């Protein structure tokens, strides 16, 4: 039998090209736990309950990690080094990997945004503290002048013998 590169017809009579690339939509994950291949689990061994997660992409055996760390799970599938979790050994489709990368980018941007907010809050607090300290020392300075004047008057009264 000879292989043909000609297009075939589907049931409705439309031409179908077998060589055409099928576009798979990129998944959108709000968290890594939204992925059906990353699953949380709870085991009980000898009366001890263990929580963790399993990567169904990894083959022989699936990776089983004993924490519910979404950051580590995402680092695992993205194969990020220095994340204190072993990289995924499975073959992850490109569209799914793009979904993971998108999630990672959004999480990193949110972290940068939070740290920016923290620094602006810190700057605001520092400004308030400086103004308060300035107002307090100005109040002390004027109060100190009044106290010195008052103590001088009382000292002169004390110095008079009656």
DRENDO-1510 file (C-alpha; in Angstrom, 1 decimal, always signed):
<recs>
REC; n; res; u; v; w
REC; 1; UNK; +0.0; +0.0; +0.0 .
REC; 2; UNK; +1.4; +3.4; -0.9 .
REC; 3; UNK; +1.2; +6.3; +1.4 .
REC; 4; UNK; -0.6; +9.3; +0.0 .
REC; 5; UNK; -0.1; +12.8; +1.0 .
REC; 6; UNK; -3.4; +13.8; -0.6 .
REC; 7; UNK; -6.2; +15.3; +1.5 .
REC; 8; UNK; -9.1; +13.2; +2.5 .
REC; 9; UNK; -12.7; +14.1; +2.9 .
REC; 10; UNK; -14.6; +14.0; +6.2 .
REC; 11; UNK; -18.2; +12.9; +6.5 .
REC; 12; UNK; -19.6; +16.3; +5.4 .
REC; 13; UNK; -17.5; +16.3; +2.2 .
REC; 14; UNK; -15.0; +18.9; +3.4 .
REC; 15; UNK; -11.3; +18.4; +2.7 .
REC; 16; UNK; -9.2; +17.4; +5.7 .
REC; 17; UNK; -5.4; +17.8; +5.6 .
REC; 18; UNK; -3.7; +15.2; +7.8 .
REC; 19; UNK; -0.5; +17.3; +7.8 .
REC; 20; UNK; -2.2; +20.3; +9.3 .
REC; 21; UNK; -1.1; +21.3; +12.8 .
REC; 22; UNK; -3.9; +21.3; +15.3 .
REC; 23; UNK; -3.8; +24.3; +17.6 .
REC; 24; UNK; -4.5; +23.3; +21.2 .
REC; 25; UNK; -5.7; +26.2; +23.4 .
REC; 26; UNK; -3.4; +27.2; +26.2 .
REC; 27; UNK; -4.9; +26.4; +29.6 .
REC; 28; UNK; -5.4; +29.2; +32.1 .
REC; 29; UNK; -4.5; +28.3; +35.7 .
REC; 30; UNK; -5.4; +30.5; +38.6 .
REC; 31; UNK; -3.3; +28.2; +40.8 .
REC; 32; UNK; -1.2; +25.2; +40.0 .
REC; 33; UNK; -3.8; +23.1; +41.8 .
REC; 34; UNK; -6.2; +23.9; +38.9 .
REC; 35; UNK; -4.1; +21.6; +36.7 .
REC; 36; UNK; -5.5; +18.1; +36.5 .
REC; 37; UNK; -2.0; +16.6; +36.4 .
REC; 38; UNK; -1.0; +18.1; +39.8 .
REC; 39; UNK; -3.0; +16.5; +42.6 .
REC; 40; UNK; -3.1; +17.0; +46.3 .
REC; 41; UNK; -3.3; +13.9; +48.4 .
REC; 42; UNK; -3.5; +12.8; +52.1 .
REC; 43; UNK; -2.1; +9.5; +53.2 .
REC; 44; UNK; -2.3; +7.7; +56.5 .
REC; 45; UNK; +0.7; +5.5; +57.4 .
REC; 46; UNK; +0.8; +3.9; +60.9 .
REC; 47; UNK; -1.6; +6.4; +62.3 .
REC; 48; UNK; +0.3; +9.4; +60.9 .
REC; 49; UNK; -1.5; +11.6; +58.4 .
REC; 50; UNK; +0.8; +12.9; +55.6 .
REC; 51; UNK; -0.3; +15.7; +53.2 .
REC; 52; UNK; +1.4; +16.2; +49.8 .
REC; 53; UNK; +1.0; +16.4; +46.1 .
REC; 54; UNK; +1.7; +14.2; +43.1 .
REC; 55; UNK; +2.8; +15.1; +39.6 .
REC; 56; UNK; +1.1; +12.9; +37.1 .
REC; 57; UNK; +3.4; +14.1; +34.3 .
REC; 58; UNK; +6.4; +12.3; +35.9 .
REC; 59; UNK; +6.8; +8.7; +34.9 .
REC; 60; UNK; +7.9; +5.7; +36.9 .
REC; 61; UNK; +7.1; +6.6; +39.7 .
REC; 62; UNK; +5.1; +9.8; +39.7 .
REC; 63; UNK; +6.7; +12.5; +41.8 .
REC; 64; UNK; +5.2; +12.6; +45.3 .
REC; 65; UNK; +6.1; +15.6; +47.3 .
REC; 66; UNK; +5.2; +15.9; +51.0 .
REC; 67; UNK; +4.1; +19.5; +51.2 .
REC; 68; UNK; +1.2; +21.5; +49.8 .
REC; 69; UNK; +3.6; +24.2; +48.4 .
REC; 70; UNK; +2.1; +25.6; +45.2 .
REC; 71; UNK; +5.4; +27.4; +44.6 .
REC; 72; UNK; +7.3; +24.1; +44.7 .
REC; 73; UNK; +4.7; +22.4; +42.5 .
REC; 74; UNK; +5.0; +25.2; +39.9 .
REC; 75; UNK; +8.8; +25.1; +40.1 .
REC; 76; UNK; +8.7; +21.3; +39.6 .
REC; 77; UNK; +6.7; +21.4; +36.4 .
REC; 78; UNK; +8.7; +24.4; +35.1 .
REC; 79; UNK; +11.9; +22.5; +36.0 .
REC; 80; UNK; +13.3; +25.6; +37.8 .
REC; 81; UNK; +16.7; +24.9; +39.5 .
REC; 82; UNK; +17.3; +26.1; +43.0 .
REC; 83; UNK; +13.7; +25.6; +44.1 .
REC; 84; UNK; +14.5; +22.8; +46.5 .
REC; 85; UNK; +12.3; +20.4; +44.6 .
REC; 86; UNK; +13.3; +17.9; +41.9 .
REC; 87; UNK; +12.4; +18.8; +38.3 .
REC; 88; UNK; +9.6; +17.1; +36.4 .
REC; 89; UNK; +10.8; +14.1; +34.3 .
REC; 90; UNK; +7.6; +13.9; +32.2 .
REC; 91; UNK; +6.9; +15.1; +28.8 .
REC; 92; UNK; +4.6; +18.2; +29.1 .
REC; 93; UNK; +2.9; +19.5; +26.0 .
REC; 94; UNK; +4.0; +22.9; +24.9 .
REC; 95; UNK; +0.5; +24.4; +25.3 .
REC; 96; UNK; +0.4; +23.3; +28.9 .
REC; 97; UNK; +3.9; +24.5; +29.6 .
REC; 98; UNK; +2.9; +27.9; +28.3 .
REC; 99; UNK; +0.0; +27.9; +30.8 .
REC; 100; UNK; +2.5; +27.1; +33.6 .
REC; 101; UNK; +4.8; +29.9; +32.4 .
REC; 102; UNK; +1.9; +32.3; +32.3 .
REC; 103; UNK; +1.0; +31.4; +35.8 .
REC; 104; UNK; +4.6; +31.8; +37.0 .
REC; 105; UNK; +4.8; +35.2; +35.3 .
REC; 106; UNK; +1.6; +36.4; +36.9 .
REC; 107; UNK; +2.7; +35.2; +40.3 .
REC; 108; UNK; +6.1; +36.9; +40.0 .
REC; 109; UNK; +4.5; +40.2; +38.9 .
REC; 110; UNK; +2.1; +40.0; +41.8 .
REC; 111; UNK; +5.0; +39.5; +44.1 .
REC; 112; UNK; +6.9; +42.5; +42.7 .
REC; 113; UNK; +3.7; +44.6; +43.0 .
REC; 114; UNK; +3.3; +43.6; +46.6 .
REC; 115; UNK; +6.9; +44.5; +47.4 .
REC; 116; UNK; +6.4; +47.8; +45.6 .
REC; 117; UNK; +3.3; +48.4; +47.7 .
REC; 118; UNK; +5.2; +47.5; +50.9 .
REC; 119; UNK; +8.0; +50.0; +50.0 .
REC; 120; UNK; +5.5; +52.8; +49.3 .
REC; 121; UNK; +3.7; +52.0; +52.6 .
REC; 122; UNK; +7.1; +52.0; +54.4 .
REC; 123; UNK; +7.9; +55.3; +52.8 .
REC; 124; UNK; +4.6; +56.8; +53.9 .
REC; 125; UNK; +5.1; +55.5; +57.5 .
REC; 126; UNK; +8.6; +57.0; +57.5 .
REC; 127; UNK; +7.3; +60.4; +56.3 .
REC; 128; UNK; +4.6; +60.4; +59.0 .
REC; 129; UNK; +7.2; +59.5; +61.6 .
REC; 130; UNK; +9.5; +62.3; +60.5 .
REC; 131; UNK; +6.7; +64.9; +60.6 .
REC; 132; UNK; +5.5; +63.7; +64.0 .
REC; 133; UNK; +9.1; +63.8; +65.4 .
REC; 134; UNK; +9.6; +67.3; +63.9 .
REC; 135; UNK; +6.3; +68.5; +65.4 .
REC; 136; UNK; +7.2; +66.9; +68.8 .
REC; 137; UNK; +10.6; +68.5; +68.9 .
REC; 138; UNK; +9.1; +71.9; +67.9 .
REC; 139; UNK; +6.6; +71.5; +70.6 .
REC; 140; UNK; +9.3; +70.5; +73.1 .
REC; 141; UNK; +11.4; +73.5; +72.1 .
REC; 142; UNK; +8.6; +76.0; +72.6 .
REC; 143; UNK; +7.6; +74.2; +75.8 .
REC; 144; UNK; +11.2; +74.2; +76.9 .
REC; 145; UNK; +11.3; +78.0; +76.5 .
REC; 146; UNK; +8.1; +78.4; +78.5 .
REC; 147; UNK; +9.5; +76.1; +81.2 .
REC; 148; UNK; +12.7; +77.9; +81.4 .
REC; 149; UNK; +10.9; +81.2; +81.7 .
REC; 150; UNK; +8.6; +79.8; +84.3 .
REC; 151; UNK; +11.4; +78.2; +86.3 .
REC; 152; UNK; +13.4; +81.5; +86.2 .
REC; 153; UNK; +10.4; +83.3; +87.6 .
REC; 154; UNK; +9.9; +80.8; +90.4 .
REC; 155; UNK; +13.7; +80.8; +91.2 .
REC; 156; UNK; +13.5; +84.6; +91.6 .
REC; 157; UNK; +10.5; +84.2; +93.9 .
REC; 158; UNK; +12.4; +81.5; +95.9 .
REC; 159; UNK; +15.4; +83.8; +96.3 .
REC; 160; UNK; +13.4; +86.5; +98.0 .
REC; 161; UNK; +13.2; +86.2; +101.8 .
REC; 162; UNK; +10.1; +87.3; +103.5 .
</recs>
